[in-house]
């Protein structure tokens, strides 16, 4: 349920890089660990061309903190 909500939110803000970044961070924080992998794959498939810099920054930061 939350996974689908996060997808809807990102689809709605993908034109604004600042909002996209903010919502990506919130979405990853809200999702359960098992949903995060599916969500990250979906984000990469849908927005890598448009927001590769933001996606790489957020995912690398997240994994650095997790290790």
Helices and strands as residue ranges (DSSP letters): H 2-13, H 17-30, H 33-66
